[in-house]
Amino acid sequence: MSQNRLEQLFRFLEDDPNDPFTLYAIATEYRNIDKHKAMEYYEKLLSEHENYVGTYYHAAKLYEEFGQNDAAERIYKKGMQISRQEGNLHAFSELQQAYNKMMGLDYEDD
């Protein structure tokens, strides 16, 4: 993770503060250095760009890492609903698998 990349992303954000891809890229960069900062950006995406399907998996996973499974469950479910509405079956499948695993419903490992 380079500081230059973050600086570049923040410049993009100044040019277009409502671009969900830039917000998502910033959250992704922060994941490895400041998980709480990453969550701030995921939360912004969830509230302001709820149809940006890519956010749900990573935000829910991060809540799981924080031990906040109730929040993770809510986000997985919302992500499954949105991805189904958007016709994004790949995202739906990934979210469903992660949700099932978190809930102990992952039978593939048995």
Summary of the structure (lengths in Angstrom):
residues: 110
radius of gyration: 14.6
end to end distance: 36.9
largest distance: 50.0
contacts: 317
relative contact order: 0.11
helix: 77%
strand: 0%
